[in-house]
């Protein structure tokens, strides 16, 4: 996918110029995903 296609797909999400709100949503979702992955790995590494 090209950058222009992604911006067109993100246009209904954000009323600002550029990817503002869409980019914030992606960043927050990725941080949550990394935290969940870390939590799963910590729990899997425990010796019960």
N, C-alpha and C positions, 0 to 999 in steps of 0.2 A: 504494500500500500504506500502511496506517495503521501507526502506531508499535506498537500492540498486536499486530498481525499479525507484524511483524518480531521482536518480543520472543518471541512464541510459537514462531516458526520457529527462533530462536536458543536456545531453552530446552534442547534436547538437547545442545548444544555446551557450555554453561556450567552448572555446578552451583551457582554463586553467585547471589545475588539481583542482578538487573539484567544488563546486557549485558557485564560484565567481560571475560571471556576472548574472547568474540566481537568486542568492540570492539578489543581488542588485536590480534587476527588481522587485522581490516580495516585498522587503522592500519599495521601492518607490511607488509601486502600492497600498500597504496597507496604507501608509501615505496619499496619495491622497484620498483614500476611506474614511479615518477617517475625513479628512478636509471637504469633501463633505457631509458626514453624520452630522458633526457639523454645517455646514452652513444650511442644511435643517432643523435641529432641532431649530436653532436660528430663522430662518424665520417662522417656524410653531408656535413658542412661542410668536411672536409679537402680540400685540393687535392693529388691524387696525381700 
